[in-house]
Structure formats: C-alpha cells, structure tokens
Amino acid sequence: MTTSQLIDRLRSMLADEMPLPGVGSTPLRHRKLMAIGREDLSLARIAEAHWDAVAILAEAGQTAQAGAIYGVWASEKPGQELDVIATESGARIEGRKMFCSGAGLVDRALITVKGPKPVLVNADLRSNPTKYQIDGSSWKTAAFAETRTSTVTFNGLPVSRADFIGEPGWYLERAGFWHGACGPAACWAGGAAGLIDFAAQQERDDPHATAHLGGLQAALWELEAVLDCAGRDIDSDPDDAVRAKTRALIIRHLIEQACTDVVRRLGRAHGPQHLAMDEAISKRCHELDLYLRQSHAERDLESLGNQVRLFGLLDRV
C-alpha cells in the first residue's frame, strides 16, 4: 500500500464508526483495530493514532473536526520538549519533535508541549504549512516508510486558547490515557494475525511446520481473548486510573510476548525463504518487530511491578 493509497483507505474508513473506549463496546473497538492491523500495519499505525485522537477529544468534551485525519504527536525526548510562547494575539509553538507519524499527511495533530506538567494542543496543520518544517531523513528503515514518520520543527505555529485540551497534566493523568495505550497493542495483534493467516495458507506439511501451525492458532486465540477480556474490563470500570494503568501494562506485555512468539514460530516453521524473498511477509515481520518496541519491555514490567507493590494485584471484576 502506497502512502496515497493508505490515506485514501483511511479516509474511506472515517464513516465507519469506531466505538469510544470505556462506553460499552471496547471489545469491538479492539477487534476493529486488530482487523486494520491484519490488513496493513502502516495503515494501522496511522488509523490508531487518528481514533485515539478522536477518543481524547471526546473525553475532553470536544468533537473532532469532520473529515479531518488526526495524528497524536506525544513522543518526548528529554531536553527537546516543545515550547509555547505567549503573544498578544494568542500563542505559538516553537521547537523540534521526533517520531511524528503522518507528518505531511494528517490534517491536525494533538501535540504535547512543555510545561510544569505536559500540555496537549490541538494544532491545525493544513492552515499553517509555513510554520513548521518536516524532516524525514532520520528514518533509515523501509519499515513504515509510508507513514512518513519524521522530525518536525515548529517555528511559530499559531494556537489559540481554544486549542488547548484539558488542564496541564490532564493528558497523562486520566484513565483514558491507559485505555488508549491498549490501541497499539490491538494493532500489534493484527500484525501477528496477518502472519498467522499466511502460515495457514502454506502447503508445507512436515510435522514441525504442522506443530508450529498449531502453536500459531493458539497464539491467535490468546491475542483475541486478551483484547476481548481487556475491553470488557475497561467497560466495567472506565474511570479508575490506577486500575487502567495496571491493566494496560499487563495487556501490552501479554500481546508483545504472543506477537514475538508468532514471528519466531513463522521462521522456525518455514525457514528463511519467505523472510528473504517474499516482500510482503518480510515487510510485515520487520514492521511488527519495530511496532512492538512501543512496548518498553522490562521498563514497563518494572512499572507494573511498582503498581503491584503500591496497589496490590489486579483482580478480575
């Protein structure tokens, strides 16, 4: 899928309602995001951010602009936070931000900027194209090339008071931040499901390939079950931020582990041929491996352990 095809496909999906997290249909939301990842991981990466932005705005009591595609540019590197400069006419954004997916593709972006606590801004990118520069040269891998993940330098992008979302710190402190963190995990699961679909279509039927096919089927069941269970749990208790963080860390770990197992099994079952000579499968494996690094591995497990020490084990409701 080319970049233009990706955006056309996403625009065609905007009319298909995506359930908001925590309002009764979160398992369906997870299944829809998983289905997008099963179709194409680059599409999923842009689509998940858009639907996350829609959910953030809804939680803040705001409505997304009709027909607009949103990004969420919230990656932070110490010492490189964006600044908001107050002016007589309003405010402007200055500075550089890395890992801006969809740069040059999305119409608006929810952007974190520096303050005593991070501030979230709903920025109009289409109306002010001269107030920022996009540099994609640091992205060296072919994986996710279509998503145009870039470093964006802002030089006076204007924002109004109405563009600020919530109070300082609201973005990270709400339970919805952690509900949203389950969205990428659903896309990871979709990426793995696409590899499982491929394995099921292969004609190699030696005992080892067959055994791995059984393991892959079990992994697919696990991925779907974890997402469904998480969705029901979110809907049953959507406002508890402590529970939401613990739940999200558990879910992301379980799905990361299952997806890693899927990639490992595919290579062990079918050898190097498809990884080296099938462009679509090689690309999906590479993108899934890169996407999974949004999980912070042992750092997230440390956070989960600290949650357990502070608040106890998370019992199912």
Buried (B, 14 or more C-beta within 10 A) or exposed (E): BEBEEBBEBBEEBBEEEBBBBBEBBBBBBBBBBBBBBBBBBBBBBBBBBBBBBBBBBBBBEBEBEEEBBBBBBBBBEEEEBBEBEEEEEBBBBBBBBBBBBBBBBBBBBBBBBBEEEBBBBBBBBEEBEEBBBBBBEEBEEEBBBBBBBBBBBBEBBBBEEEBBBBEBBBBBBBBBBBBBBBBBBBBBBBBBBBBBEBBEEEEEEEEEBEEBBEBBEEBBEBBBEBBBBBBBBBBBEBEBBBBBBBBBBBBBBBBBBBBBBBBEBBEEBBEEEBBEEBEEBBBBBBBBBBBBEBBBEEEBBEBBEEBEEEEEEBEEE
